[in-house]
Amino acid sequence: MKKKYLIGLLLATMIVISCADEKKASELSAETNQVEKSGEFDYNVEQFADIKVLRYQIPGWENLTLKEQKLVYYLTQAGLSGRDIIWDQNYRHNLTIRKALENVYNTYEGDTSSEDWKNFETYLKRVWFSNGIHHHYSNAKLPVSFTSEYLSELLAATNTKLEGEAFDIIFSDKDAKKVNQAKGVDNVLKSAVNFYGPNVTNNDVGLFYGNLKSPDPLKPLSYGLNTQLVKVDGVLKERVYKSGGLYGAAIDEITKWLALAQGVAENDAQGKALGLLIEYYKTGDLQTWDDYNVTWTGATEGNIDYINSFIEVYNDPLGYKGSYETVVQIKDFDMSKKMAVLSENAQWFEDNSPLMEEHKKKNVVGVTYKVVNVAGEAGDASPSTPIGVNLPNANWIRAAVGSKSVSLGNIIHAYNNAGSSGRLREYVYNNEEYELEKKYGQLGDKLHTALHEVIGHASGQLNPGVGETKETLKTYASTLEEGRADLVGLYYLYNPKLQELGLVDDWKAVGKTAYDGYIRNGLMTQLIRLQLGDDVEESHMRNRQWVSAWAFEKGAADNVIEKVTRDGKTYFKINDYEKLQDIFGQLLKETQRIKSEGDYEAVEALVEGYGVKVNQDLHKEVLERNEQFTAAPYSGFVNPVIVPEMNDAGEIEGFTIEQPATFKEQMINYSKSYNFLPEVN
């Protein structure tokens, strides 16, 4: 999946960016407190460690018909039914550890006022937020602020079993990184993610999938997307995610709810797509997956849409394996109408881009763009969520059929209305920059998301005979693609065409604001999410840094971006926005060439040279300046709870929406109500 993330409340201000089953859902809500609606909606739930948990509303829910509301409900239940899958995908011991920690939390009758207990509770919340024991963003194993002896005491006091490697791993240095993309190491062996057996290597993966040939070379299948690759007696084998296969118990629950959703589909195309998705889950057949994506991409009518399956490949260091995720969406009619102009002009943007002519698409097809309101998320999309999505992933489908791009409007709205502007003031160069950010920052971020998703991911084409980027660019494929899409957005954000299309009233002011925010974040403020001395490892952070650092270096001779020191503090001041746009265009041309030609040496030089290493003096300064602020650098969400109202015949006659009062209540309820996988799979 091609995603754009808004990482946390901090960055929202700085880059402005059956009857039995229905009863089960009712029982879930019975333990969920209704948030008081008096006055303004409270977007904030709680904060712990480096996390702030927020909540969001579902605008437009009351305007849906009962049939449409049922469709949303069934799709959200399908999504939550697969929740345990992402836990097991993230790490082989995650479910064992989570279930043990939750049993301790639910049954312990000892002293819950001690520092040790508070540290235990914080650790559990961090594990919940990350869907496992590795940080959701940095991929490093979560730190523990209590001893193994204390955990042993808790386990004994609650008659809870957690032993062997599953116990030891919490406190040891083993499996320190969920995803390790460092240069010069065996990335598969060094990554704890559970897509591969513990003894599978980079070379094993390359040989196994290199020997698989698609029936139609022009329509390559997504080999490896829905499997775990293991080595048994020295022989590599795939365990397929399907009914009767790996994760089969959860998949059967997913397909049960998807079948109910198919029964209330808005139209034939939507119903056909759901049928193909069910077939794919039952068989694991990758041709069915492609057939589904073609049909789903073409199903653009209706008020409801969804993302559901094994999609995102960022958690695989080699980019083959898809993480389970779901997002259920309700169309925002007003904003979709306003922003559809980008889709309608996609060919103009392609024709006028700085790409080499041979890399431009002559016919940009089927780029649909909608602003949507999220009704529920699960798997890799929750609690930490994207703000923009572009699907499907397959380059041939995007070229032949098109793609769907969405911006998650109510998620962005919640981010933007949940915090203050203190950090922004600290890092902007002057008051003019601050006032521009306040006035145009949210609009600039919305437009960058739209341009990134609609135009960016849909633009450009591979040279004939060049393989998929996961094969040619390997571990750098994800960061290259995200940076390329960012650059498309940046290039056009400072362009009068946006005003001509009626999207902005002052294209220069919006463009300046967007450029200021991107450079400020890419060169400086995103560093608050790293520990001093760490390299940049996450794909999106890498792309923001290599884009910004490359632009800074290439513009040095003309002082395009000036590094200013004032009162012992560092700032980055853009002196020439026109030249910066040209620099972004030059880099966009080069990144598209790298992708189109599959130039591994060039992408390695770009990412390793500009996107990985951090200036330690600047990093130390940024962290020290950040110490005055208490807001956490990462944010995520609890989901609203959709509660069916039943008549005497056991039929749904309506729904209510309830908001969770606390993060822990939703997590405990989810574990109780959607617990379909064993501890070891």
Secondary structure, 3 states (H helix, E strand, C coil): CEEEECCHHHHHHHHHCCHHHHHHHHHHHHCCCCCCCCCCCCCEEEEECCEEEECCCCCCHHHCCHHHHHHHHHHHHHHHHCHHHHHHHHCCCHHHHHHHHHHHHHHCCCCCCCHHHHHHHHHHHHHHHHCCCECCCCCEECCCCCCHHHHHHHHHHCCCCCCCHHHHHHHCCCCCECCCCCCCCCCCCCCCCCCECCCCCHHHHHHHHHCCCCCCCCCCCCCCCCEEEEEECCEEEEEEECCCCECHHHHHHHHHHHHHHHHCCCCHHHHHHHHHHHHHHHHCCHHHHHHHHHHHHHCCCCCEEEEEEEEECCCCCCCCCCEEEEEEEEECHHHHHHHHHHHHCHHHHHHCCCCCHHHCCCCCCCEEEEEEEEEEEEECCCCCCEEEEEECCCHHHHHHCCEEEEEEHHHHHHHHCCCCCHHHHHHCCCHHHHHHHHHHHHHHHHHHHHHHHHHHCCCCCCCCCCCCHHHHCHHHHHHHHHHHHHHHHHHHHCCCHHHHCCCCCCHHHHHHHHHHHHHHHHHCHHHHHCCCCCCCCCHHHHHHHHHHHHHHHHCHHHCCEEEEEECCEEEEEECCHHHHHHHHHHHHHHHHHHHHHCCHHHHHHHHHHHHHCCCHHHHHHHHHHHCCCCCCCEEEECCCEEEEEECCCCCEEEEEEECCCCHHHHHHHHHHHCCCCCCCC
